[in-house]
Amino acid sequence: MTGHADRLGSKTYNLELSLKRAEAVAAYLRNEVGLPVGSIGVAAMGEARPLVGCPTENGDALKACLAPNRRVEVVFVGHALVDHDRIMLVREIESGGADLIEIEEIARTTVTILD
């Protein structure tokens, strides 16, 4: 899984933040979903691979526009079977200037990924 950040803040800060995002999702998948520890790889891209640029936005509009860049991408590789009671949506929220992770149950599902 790969963590990403928007372009607000320094490159060093964004790289560290994107790593923390990926590690938080990996910890959740290990601890709550039960994926084996060795099966999850974590990487950080910082602000290097944005989904949106928002060149004309400023202030709060810029921050809102850049939200898609603050993400964790999860890729299943090889043969895996994940059968659990719920799938979670991990959504970043802000509170008092600190990034928090809000995890919301959105569905009950079984996911099967094959080569």
DSSP file (Angstrom, degrees, kcal/mol; ACC not computed):
  #  RESIDUE AA STRUCTURE BP1 BP2  ACC     N-H-->O    O-->H-N    N-H-->O    O-->H-N    TCO  KAPPA ALPHA  PHI   PSI    X-CA   Y-CA   Z-CA
    1    1 A M              0   0    0      0, 0.0    42,-2.2     0, 0.0     2,-0.5   0.000 360.0 360.0 360.0 148.1    0.0    0.0    0.0
    2    2 A T  E     -aB  43  73A   0     71,-2.6    71,-2.8    40,-0.2     2,-0.3  -0.969 360.0-147.2-126.2 126.4    1.2    3.5   -0.8
    3    3 A G  E     -aB  44  72A   0     40,-2.5    42,-2.6    -2,-0.5    43,-0.5  -0.665  17.4-171.3 -90.4 146.9    0.5    6.7    1.1
    4    4 A H        -     0   0    0     67,-2.7     2,-0.3    -2,-0.3    67,-0.3  -0.896   5.7-164.6-133.5 161.2    0.1   10.0   -0.6
    5    5 A A        -     0   0    0     41,-2.8    44,-0.2    -2,-0.3    65,-0.1  -0.907  24.0-108.9-138.6 165.7   -0.1   13.7    0.5
    6    6 A D        -     0   0    0     -2,-0.3    42,-0.1     2,-0.1    61,-0.0  -0.232  40.4-100.6 -84.1-174.5   -1.1   17.0   -1.0
    7    7 A R  S    S+     0   0    0     46,-0.1     2,-0.4    -2,-0.1    40,-0.1   0.437  86.4 109.9 -91.5   0.2    1.4   19.7   -1.8
    8    8 A L  S    S+     0   0    0     55,-0.1    -2,-0.1    58,-0.1     2,-0.1  -0.625  73.6  20.7 -77.3 131.7    0.7   21.8    1.2
    9    9 A G  S    S-     0   0    0     -2,-0.4     2,-0.0     4,-0.1     0, 0.0  -0.330 106.9 -44.5  98.1 173.6    3.6   21.7    3.6
   10   10 A S     >  -     0   0    0     -2,-0.1     4,-2.6     1,-0.1     5,-0.2  -0.325  50.8-114.9 -76.0 160.6    7.3   20.8    3.0
   11   11 A K  H  > S+     0   0    0      2,-0.2     4,-2.2     1,-0.2     5,-0.2   0.890 118.0  51.2 -61.2 -39.6    8.3   17.8    0.9
   12   12 A T  H  > S+     0   0    0      2,-0.2     4,-2.3     1,-0.2    -1,-0.2   0.935 111.3  47.0 -63.4 -46.8    9.9   16.2    4.0
   13   13 A Y  H  > S+     0   0    0      1,-0.2     4,-2.8     2,-0.2    -2,-0.2   0.925 112.9  49.2 -60.0 -45.8    6.7   16.7    6.0
   14   14 A N  H  X S+     0   0    0     -4,-2.6     4,-2.4     2,-0.2    32,-0.3   0.856 109.7  51.4 -66.1 -35.4    4.5   15.4    3.2
   15   15 A L  H  X S+     0   0    0     -4,-2.2     4,-1.7     2,-0.2    31,-0.3   0.935 113.4  44.6 -65.2 -45.4    6.7   12.3    2.8
   16   16 A E  H  X S+     0   0    0     -4,-2.3     4,-2.2     2,-0.2    -2,-0.2   0.904 113.9  50.3 -63.9 -41.8    6.5   11.5    6.5
   17   17 A L  H  X S+     0   0    0     -4,-2.8     4,-2.2     1,-0.2    -2,-0.2   0.906 108.8  50.9 -64.3 -42.5    2.8   12.2    6.6
   18   18 A S  H  X S+     0   0    0     -4,-2.4     4,-2.1     1,-0.2    -1,-0.2   0.865 109.9  50.9 -65.3 -34.4    2.1    9.9    3.6
   19   19 A L  H  X S+     0   0    0     -4,-1.7     4,-2.7     2,-0.2    -1,-0.2   0.915 109.1  50.7 -66.4 -42.8    4.1    7.1    5.3
   20   20 A K  H  X S+     0   0    0     -4,-2.2     4,-2.2     2,-0.2    -2,-0.2   0.883 109.0  52.1 -62.4 -38.1    2.1    7.6    8.5
   21   21 A R  H  X S+     0   0    0     -4,-2.2     4,-2.0     2,-0.2    -1,-0.2   0.950 111.9  45.0 -61.4 -49.0   -1.1    7.3    6.5
   22   22 A A  H  X S+     0   0    0     -4,-2.1     4,-2.5     1,-0.2    -2,-0.2   0.905 113.1  50.7 -63.3 -41.7    0.0    4.1    4.9
   23   23 A E  H  X S+     0   0    0     -4,-2.7     4,-2.5     1,-0.2    -1,-0.2   0.869 108.2  53.1 -64.6 -36.5    1.2    2.6    8.2
   24   24 A A  H  X S+     0   0    0     -4,-2.2     4,-2.0     2,-0.2    -1,-0.2   0.913 111.8  44.4 -65.2 -42.8   -2.2    3.5    9.9
   25   25 A V  H  X S+     0   0    0     -4,-2.0     4,-2.5     2,-0.2    -2,-0.2   0.909 113.1  51.4 -68.3 -41.2   -4.1    1.7    7.2
   26   26 A A  H  X S+     0   0    0     -4,-2.5     4,-2.2     1,-0.2    -2,-0.2   0.916 109.9  49.9 -60.6 -43.7   -1.7   -1.3    7.3
   27   27 A A  H  X S+     0   0    0     -4,-2.5     4,-3.1     1,-0.2     5,-0.3   0.901 110.6  50.3 -62.2 -41.1   -2.1   -1.5   11.1
   28   28 A Y  H  X>S+     0   0    0     -4,-2.0     4,-2.9     1,-0.2     5,-1.2   0.936 110.3  49.0 -62.6 -45.9   -5.9   -1.4   10.7
   29   29 A L  I  <>S+     0   0    0     -4,-2.5     6,-2.4     3,-0.2     5,-0.8   0.861 117.1  42.7 -63.9 -35.2   -5.8   -4.2    8.1
   30   30 A R  I  <5S+     0   0    0     -4,-2.2     4,-0.3     4,-0.2    -2,-0.2   0.955 123.6  34.2 -71.6 -51.4   -3.5   -6.3   10.4
   31   31 A N  I  <5S+     0   0    0     -4,-3.1    -3,-0.2    -5,-0.2    -2,-0.2   0.845 131.6  24.5 -79.3 -36.5   -5.3   -5.7   13.7
   32   32 A E  I  <5S+     0   0    0     -4,-2.9    -3,-0.2    -5,-0.3    -1,-0.1   0.801 131.3  33.7-101.7 -34.7   -9.0   -5.4   12.7
   33   33 A V  I   <S-     0   0    0     -5,-1.2    -3,-0.2    -4,-0.2    -4,-0.1   0.750 100.3-126.0 -94.3 -27.9   -9.3   -7.4    9.5
   34   34 A G      < +     0   0    0     -5,-0.8    -4,-0.2    -4,-0.3    -3,-0.1   0.670  45.1 163.0  93.0  18.6   -6.6  -10.0   10.3
   35   35 A L        -     0   0    0     -6,-2.4    -1,-0.2    -9,-0.1     5,-0.1  -0.491  49.3 -98.1 -67.7 140.5   -4.3   -9.8    7.3
   36   36 A P    >   -     0   0    0      0, 0.0     3,-1.4     0, 0.0     4,-0.3  -0.273  26.7-122.8 -61.7 145.0   -1.0  -11.5    8.1
   37   37 A V  G >  S+     0   0    0      1,-0.3     3,-1.2     2,-0.2    -7,-0.1   0.899 109.0  49.6 -55.1 -47.8    1.8   -9.1    9.1
   38   38 A G  G 3  S+     0   0    0      1,-0.2    -1,-0.3     3,-0.0    -3,-0.0   0.541  98.2  69.9 -73.2  -6.2    4.2  -10.2    6.4
   39   39 A S  G <  S+     0   0    0     -3,-1.4     2,-0.6     1,-0.1    -1,-0.2   0.486  84.7  77.8 -91.0  -1.3    1.6   -9.8    3.6
   40   40 A I    <   -     0   0    0     -3,-1.2     2,-0.4    -4,-0.3    -1,-0.1  -0.932  57.7-169.2-117.0 118.3    1.5   -6.0    3.8
   41   41 A G        -     0   0    0     -2,-0.6     2,-0.4     2,-0.0    -3,-0.0  -0.841  10.0-155.5-101.2 142.6    4.1   -3.8    2.2
   42   42 A V        +     0   0    0     -2,-0.4     2,-0.3   -40,-0.1   -40,-0.2  -0.959  16.7 168.0-123.5 135.3    4.1    0.0    2.9
   43   43 A A  E     -a    2   0A   0    -42,-2.2   -40,-2.5    -2,-0.4     2,-0.4  -0.937  20.5-143.2-138.7 161.9    5.5    2.8    0.8
   44   44 A A  E     +a    3   0A   0     -2,-0.3   -40,-0.2   -42,-0.2   -25,-0.1  -0.994  17.1 175.2-130.9 134.7    5.3    6.6    0.8
   45   45 A M    >   -     0   0    0    -42,-2.6     3,-2.0    -2,-0.4   -41,-0.2   0.492  23.5-161.9-110.8  -9.7    5.1    8.9   -2.2
   46   46 A G  T 3   -     0   0    0    -43,-0.5   -41,-2.8   -31,-0.3     3,-0.3  -0.429  68.9 -28.2  61.5-132.3    4.6   12.2   -0.4
   47   47 A E  T 3  S+     0   0    0    -43,-0.2    -1,-0.2     1,-0.2   -40,-0.1   0.256 111.1 105.6 -97.8  10.5    3.3   14.8   -2.9
   48   48 A A  S <  S+     0   0    0     -3,-2.0    -1,-0.2     1,-0.2    -2,-0.1   0.724  80.7  38.2 -70.1 -24.7    5.0   13.2   -5.9
   49   49 A R  S    S+     0   0    0     -3,-0.3    -1,-0.2   -44,-0.2    -3,-0.1  -0.569  76.3 178.6-129.1  70.5    1.9   11.6   -7.5
   50   50 A P        -     0   0    0      0, 0.0     3,-0.1     0, 0.0    19,-0.1  -0.343  26.1-154.5 -72.2 151.9   -1.1   13.9   -7.2
   51   51 A L  S    S+     0   0    0      1,-0.2     2,-0.3    15,-0.1    18,-0.0   0.752  84.4  26.0 -88.4 -31.5   -4.5   13.1   -8.6
   52   52 A V        -     0   0    0     14,-0.1    -1,-0.2     1,-0.1    17,-0.0  -0.938  56.0-164.7-132.6 153.9   -5.5   16.8   -8.9
   53   53 A G        -     0   0    0     -2,-0.3    -1,-0.1    -3,-0.1    13,-0.1   0.774  12.8-162.8-107.3 -37.1   -3.5   20.0   -9.3
   54   54 A C    >   +     0   0    0     11,-0.1     3,-1.0     1,-0.1    12,-0.1   0.911  17.4 171.7  54.9  52.4   -6.0   22.8   -8.4
   55   55 A P  T 3  S+     0   0    0      0, 0.0    -1,-0.1     0, 0.0     7,-0.0   0.706  72.3  44.3 -68.5 -19.7   -4.0   25.6  -10.0
   56   56 A T  T 3  S+     0   0    0      2,-0.0     2,-0.2     6,-0.0    -2,-0.1   0.442  92.8  97.9-105.4   0.7   -6.6   28.3   -9.6
   57   57 A E    <   -     0   0    0     -3,-1.0     2,-0.3     4,-0.1     3,-0.0  -0.542  47.6-173.5 -91.6 155.5   -7.8   27.6   -6.1
   58   58 A N    >>  -     0   0    0     -2,-0.2     4,-1.1     0, 0.0     3,-1.1  -0.947  46.7 -12.6-139.6 160.0   -6.7   29.5   -2.9
   59   59 A G  H 3> S-     0   0    0     -2,-0.3     4,-2.1     1,-0.3     3,-0.2  -0.142 127.5  -4.7  56.6-134.7   -7.3   29.1    0.9
   60   60 A D  H 3> S+     0   0    0      1,-0.2     4,-2.4     2,-0.2    -1,-0.3   0.835 135.1  57.6 -63.7 -33.6  -10.0   26.8    2.0
   61   61 A A  H <> S+     0   0    0     -3,-1.1     4,-2.4     2,-0.2    -1,-0.2   0.889 106.9  48.9 -64.4 -38.2  -11.0   26.1   -1.5
   62   62 A L  H  X S+     0   0    0     -4,-1.1     4,-2.3    -3,-0.2    -2,-0.2   0.935 110.6  50.1 -64.7 -46.5   -7.5   24.9   -2.3
   63   63 A K  H  < S+     0   0    0     -4,-2.1     4,-0.4     1,-0.2    -2,-0.2   0.911 114.0  45.0 -59.4 -43.3   -7.4   22.7    0.7
   64   64 A A  H >< S+     0   0    0     -4,-2.4     3,-1.1     1,-0.2    -1,-0.2   0.899 111.9  52.3 -66.9 -40.9  -10.8   21.1   -0.3
   65   65 A C  H 3< S+     0   0    0     -4,-2.4    -2,-0.2     1,-0.2    -1,-0.2   0.864 108.1  51.5 -63.3 -36.8   -9.7   20.8   -3.9
   66   66 A L  T >X S+     0   0    0     -4,-2.3     3,-2.0     1,-0.2     4,-0.5   0.491  78.9 103.4 -80.1  -3.8   -6.5   18.9   -2.9
   67   67 A A  G X4 S+     0   0    0     -3,-1.1     3,-1.6    -4,-0.4    -1,-0.2   0.832  71.3  61.2 -51.8 -40.1   -8.4   16.4   -0.7
   68   68 A P  G 34 S+     0   0    0      0, 0.0    -1,-0.3     0, 0.0    -2,-0.1   0.763  96.9  61.5 -61.2 -21.3   -8.1   13.5   -3.3
   69   69 A N  G <4 S+     0   0    0     -3,-2.0     2,-1.2     1,-0.2    -2,-0.2   0.705  86.6  78.5 -76.1 -18.8   -4.3   13.7   -3.1
   70   70 A R  S << S+     0   0    0     -3,-1.6    22,-0.3    -4,-0.5     2,-0.3  -0.733  78.5 113.8 -91.1  91.3   -4.5   12.8    0.6
   71   71 A R        -     0   0    0     -2,-1.2   -67,-2.7   -67,-0.3     2,-0.4  -0.914  61.6-128.3-152.1 169.0   -5.0    9.1    0.2
   72   72 A V  E     -B    3   0A   0     -2,-0.3     2,-0.5   -69,-0.2   -69,-0.2  -0.997  22.8-152.5-126.8 126.5   -3.7    5.6    0.6
   73   73 A E  E     -B    2   0A   0    -71,-2.8   -71,-2.6    -2,-0.4     2,-0.5  -0.867   8.0-160.8 -99.9 129.7   -3.8    3.3   -2.4
   74   74 A V        -     0   0    0     -2,-0.5     2,-0.5   -73,-0.2    -2,-0.0  -0.946   7.1-173.7-113.5 127.1   -4.1   -0.5   -1.6
   75   75 A V        -     0   0    0     -2,-0.5     2,-0.5     2,-0.0    -2,-0.0  -0.984  14.3-148.2-122.3 125.5   -3.1   -3.0   -4.3
   76   76 A F        -     0   0    0     -2,-0.5     2,-0.4     2,-0.0     4,-0.1  -0.824  19.8-167.2 -92.0 128.7   -3.6   -6.7   -3.9
   77   77 A V        -     0   0    0     -2,-0.5     2,-0.1     2,-0.1    38,-0.1  -0.932  46.0 -11.4-120.1 138.7   -1.0   -8.8   -5.6
   78   78 A G  S    S-     0   0    0     -2,-0.4     2,-0.6    36,-0.1    -2,-0.0  -0.434 110.9 -17.4  80.0-150.6   -1.0  -12.5   -6.4
   79   79 A H  S    S+     0   0    0     35,-0.1     2,-0.3    -2,-0.1    35,-0.2  -0.837  72.9 151.8 -99.8 122.5   -3.4  -14.9   -4.9
   80   80 A A  E     -C  113   0B   0     33,-2.7    33,-2.1    -2,-0.6     2,-0.5  -0.997  29.3-158.6-148.5 147.7   -5.4  -13.8   -1.8
   81   81 A L  E     -C  112   0B   0     -2,-0.3     2,-0.6    31,-0.2    31,-0.2  -0.981  10.5-176.4-127.5 119.0   -8.7  -14.5   -0.2
   82   82 A V  E     +C  111   0B   0     29,-2.2    29,-2.2    -2,-0.5     2,-0.5  -0.960   7.8 170.0-116.6 114.3  -10.1  -11.9    2.1
   83   83 A D  E     +C  110   0B   0     -2,-0.6     2,-0.3    27,-0.2    27,-0.2  -0.932  18.5 141.1-127.5 106.3  -13.3  -12.9    3.8
   84   84 A H        -     0   0    0     25,-0.8    25,-0.5    -2,-0.5   -51,-0.1  -0.889  58.7-106.5-143.3 170.8  -14.4  -10.7    6.6
   85   85 A D  S    S+     0   0    0     -2,-0.3     2,-0.3    23,-0.1    25,-0.1   0.644  93.8  15.4 -77.9 -16.0  -17.6   -9.1    8.0
   86   86 A R        -     0   0    0     22,-0.2     2,-0.4    23,-0.1    22,-0.2  -0.998  56.0-141.8-155.9 155.1  -17.0   -5.6    6.8
   87   87 A I  E     -D  107   0C   0     20,-2.4    19,-1.8    -2,-0.3    20,-1.1  -0.970  28.8-144.5-117.6 140.4  -15.1   -3.4    4.5
   88   88 A M  E     -D  105   0C   0     -2,-0.4     2,-0.6    17,-0.2    17,-0.2  -0.801   8.4-143.2-111.8 145.7  -14.1    0.0    5.8
   89   89 A L  E     -D  104   0C   0     15,-2.5    15,-2.2    -2,-0.4     2,-0.7  -0.923  17.5-153.1-100.2 121.9  -13.8    3.4    4.2
   90   90 A V  E     +D  103   0C   0     -2,-0.6     2,-0.5    13,-0.2    13,-0.2  -0.869  19.1 179.4 -99.5 119.4  -10.8    5.2    5.6
   91   91 A R  E     -D  102   0C   0     11,-2.6    11,-2.3    -2,-0.7     2,-0.4  -0.968  23.8-131.6-125.8 131.6  -11.4    8.9    5.4
   92   92 A E  E     +D  101   0C   0     -2,-0.5     2,-0.3   -22,-0.3     9,-0.2  -0.628  28.7 177.5 -80.9 135.5   -9.0   11.6    6.5
   93   93 A I  E     -D  100   0C   0      7,-1.7     7,-2.2    -2,-0.4     2,-0.4  -0.910  20.5-131.5-129.7 162.3  -10.5   14.4    8.6
   94   94 A E  E     +D   99   0C   0     -2,-0.3     2,-0.3     5,-0.2     5,-0.2  -0.919  22.7 173.0-117.6 143.7   -8.9   17.4   10.2
   95   95 A S  E >  S-D   98   0C   0      3,-1.8     3,-1.9    -2,-0.4    -2,-0.0  -0.908  72.2 -16.9-149.4 117.5   -9.4   18.5   13.8
   96   96 A G  T 3  S-     0   0    0     -2,-0.3     3,-0.1     1,-0.3    -2,-0.0   0.814 123.0 -57.1  59.5  32.6   -7.4   21.4   15.4
   97   97 A G  T 3  S+     0   0    0      1,-0.2     2,-0.4     0, 0.0    -1,-0.3   0.401 114.2 111.6  82.0  -4.1   -4.7   21.3   12.7
   98   98 A A  E <   -D   95   0C   0     -3,-1.9    -3,-1.8     0, 0.0     2,-0.4  -0.849  69.3-122.0-106.1 140.2   -3.9   17.6   13.3
   99   99 A D  E     -D   94   0C   0     -2,-0.4     2,-0.3    -5,-0.2    -5,-0.2  -0.643  34.6-178.8 -78.6 131.4   -4.6   14.9   10.8
  100  100 A L  E     -D   93   0C   0     -7,-2.2    -7,-1.7    -2,-0.4     2,-0.5  -0.863  23.7-127.9-123.9 160.2   -6.8   12.1   12.1
  101  101 A I  E     -D   92   0C   0     -2,-0.3     2,-0.5    -9,-0.2    -9,-0.2  -0.952  18.3-165.5-110.7 127.6   -8.1    8.9   10.6
  102  102 A E  E     -D   91   0C   0    -11,-2.3   -11,-2.6    -2,-0.5     2,-0.6  -0.954   5.3-160.0-110.0 128.3  -11.8    8.3   10.7
  103  103 A I  E     -D   90   0C   0     -2,-0.5     2,-0.5   -13,-0.2   -13,-0.2  -0.941  10.6-175.4-113.5 124.0  -12.8    4.7    9.9
  104  104 A E  E     -D   89   0C   0    -15,-2.2   -15,-2.5    -2,-0.6     2,-0.4  -0.962  25.9-126.0-123.8 130.4  -16.4    4.2    8.9
  105  105 A E  E     +D   88   0C   0     -2,-0.5   -17,-0.2   -17,-0.2     3,-0.1  -0.607  35.3 165.9 -73.8 128.4  -18.1    0.9    8.2
  106  106 A I  E     -     0   0C   0    -19,-1.8     2,-0.3    -2,-0.4    -1,-0.2   0.633  53.9  -8.5-119.3 -19.8  -19.7    1.1    4.7
  107  107 A A  E     -D   87   0C   0    -20,-1.1   -20,-2.4     2,-0.0     2,-0.5  -0.992  54.2-115.1-167.9 163.8  -20.6   -2.5    3.7
  108  108 A R        +     0   0    0     -2,-0.3     2,-0.3   -22,-0.2   -22,-0.2  -0.953  53.5 149.5-106.8 131.3  -20.4   -6.2    4.4
  109  109 A T        -     0   0    0    -25,-0.5   -25,-0.8    -2,-0.5     2,-0.4  -0.975  44.9-136.0-156.5 163.9  -18.5   -8.0    1.7
  110  110 A T  E     -C   83   0B   0     -2,-0.3     2,-0.5   -27,-0.2   -27,-0.2  -1.000  23.9-163.1-124.7 130.6  -16.3  -10.8    0.6
  111  111 A V  E     -C   82   0B   0    -29,-2.2   -29,-2.2    -2,-0.4     2,-0.5  -0.962   6.5-174.8-118.0 127.8  -13.3  -10.0   -1.7
  112  112 A T  E     -C   81   0B   0     -2,-0.5     2,-0.5   -31,-0.2   -31,-0.2  -0.989   0.9-174.1-122.3 127.1  -11.5  -12.6   -3.7
  113  113 A I  E     -C   80   0B   0    -33,-2.1   -33,-2.7    -2,-0.5     2,-0.3  -0.985   7.0-179.0-122.4 125.3   -8.4  -11.7   -5.7
  114  114 A L              0   0    0     -2,-0.5   -35,-0.1   -35,-0.2   -36,-0.1  -0.841 360.0 360.0-120.7 158.0   -6.8  -14.3   -8.0
  115  115 A D              0   0    0     -2,-0.3   -36,-0.1   -38,-0.1   -37,-0.0   0.506 360.0 360.0 -55.8 360.0   -3.7  -14.2  -10.3
